[in-house]
Amino acid sequence: MISLFKSVREDIAVVFEPDPAARAYLEVRVCYPGRHVLWAHRLNRWLWQRSVRFAARFHAAGDSRFTGIEIHPGAEIGRRWFIDHGMAW
C-alpha cells in the first residue's frame, strides 16, 4: 500500500518538471487527464495480465471517452511517464 502512495506522489511530481503551467499538487491531481488515464491504465493492465481482457478493454474504452487519451491495456508503461495533452475537445 505504501508503494502505491509513493507511486502516485512520483506520478504527480514528474508533471512539475516539464510543465511550467503546473502550479499546485491538487491542481495536477484533479485537472490533468494524463494522470487520470495513467492511474486507470494501471488497473486495466492488472486486469489484462490476469486474462480479464474484456473488462480491461471495456474500462479502457470508458477511460478514453473520459480523458481523450487512449491506452491499450496491453501496453507497458514505465515510471516517470507524462502526457500533457491527449486531444483537443
RALINFEN-V510475 format. One record per backbone hydrogen bond with DSSP energy under -1.0 kcal/mol. CO is the residue of the C=O (numbers start at 1). NH is the residue of the N-H. E is the energy in kcal/mol with one decimal. If there is no record, write none. Layout:
# RALINFEN-V510475
CO & NH & E
CO & NH & E
This chain:
# RALINFEN-V510475
1 & 5 & -1.8
2 & 6 & -2.5
3 & 7 & -2.4
4 & 8 & -2.3
5 & 9 & -2.4
6 & 10 & -2.2
7 & 11 & -2.7
8 & 12 & -2.0
9 & 13 & -2.5
10 & 14 & -2.2
12 & 15 & -1.0
15 & 19 & -1.5
19 & 22 & -1.3
24 & 28 & -2.2
25 & 29 & -2.5
26 & 30 & -2.3
27 & 31 & -2.9
28 & 32 & -1.2
32 & 35 & -1.2
32 & 36 & -1.5
33 & 37 & -2.7
34 & 38 & -1.3
35 & 39 & -2.4
36 & 40 & -2.4
37 & 41 & -2.5
38 & 42 & -1.8
39 & 43 & -1.2
40 & 44 & -2.5
41 & 45 & -3.3
42 & 46 & -1.9
43 & 47 & -2.2
44 & 48 & -2.6
45 & 49 & -2.5
47 & 52 & -2.6
48 & 51 & -1.7
52 & 56 & -1.9
53 & 57 & -2.6
54 & 58 & -2.8
55 & 59 & -2.6
56 & 60 & -2.2
57 & 61 & -2.2
58 & 62 & -1.7
59 & 63 & -2.6
60 & 64 & -2.2
61 & 65 & -1.7
62 & 66 & -2.0
63 & 67 & -2.8
64 & 68 & -2.4
72 & 75 & -2.1
